[in-house]
Amino acid sequence: MAQLVRLYCFLLCLLNFTLVRAEHSALHRRSRARAFIESQCQTTLYPDLCVRCLSNYASNFTTTLSHRQLAQIALKVTLARAESTRAYVTGVAKELNQTKAKDYEAVRGCLDQINDGVDQLANCVNETENIKEDGGINSEFPWHASNAQTWMSTALTDASMCIDGFSGRAIGGKTKTIIKAKVLNLQQVTSNALALFNRFAARYRSSQVKKPKAP
């Protein structure tokens, strides 16, 4: 009986040790991923916002993030933010249209810009899925990268045009403030995503440069 008790205690200790090591390893991997996100976000215009938007995704990776993965995550987060902003502005536009409010045209114009931005960002997400990191030279990379950069830049312009469309218009204070805050946030998130993608693209291009053979 005493031997069984000792065996049981030994197995329990062994199990606890294994669980502790596994948890420690997982925490270490997550901390590495978060550290990578924080370091890369420092290259963006809005680093604090960048970290807040992306750090929650660190726990999804069992190994450290790559530059491509981080750029893709940033794009998907941006698309989700754009869709959320569109949903809010759509609701405001419907309400203003029903009441025949004079502010409707300004909000409708903003919504058109956001709709276009959502399309551009969706194109970016799809395009970056075609970019692989297989270690070989990808002759199609310049095409994919150029498309993604163009679409993200267009989405930035769309957000700016939405905000500019409110200038000089006597739109209700609270509604105007909320829309401008949401679109400005979208603009900043898009800017960060573009910066992270540009950093990935630059590193990818440099890695594909053929080194001259030694004489």
Salt bridges, closest charged atoms under 4 A:
GLU38 OE2 - ARG34 NE 2.92
ASP112 OD1 - ARG108 NH2 3.01
GLU127 OE2 - HIS144 ND1 2.79
GLU129 OE2 - LYS76 NZ 3.49
GLU133 OE1 - ARG68 NE 3.25
GLU140 OE1 - HIS144 NE2 3.52
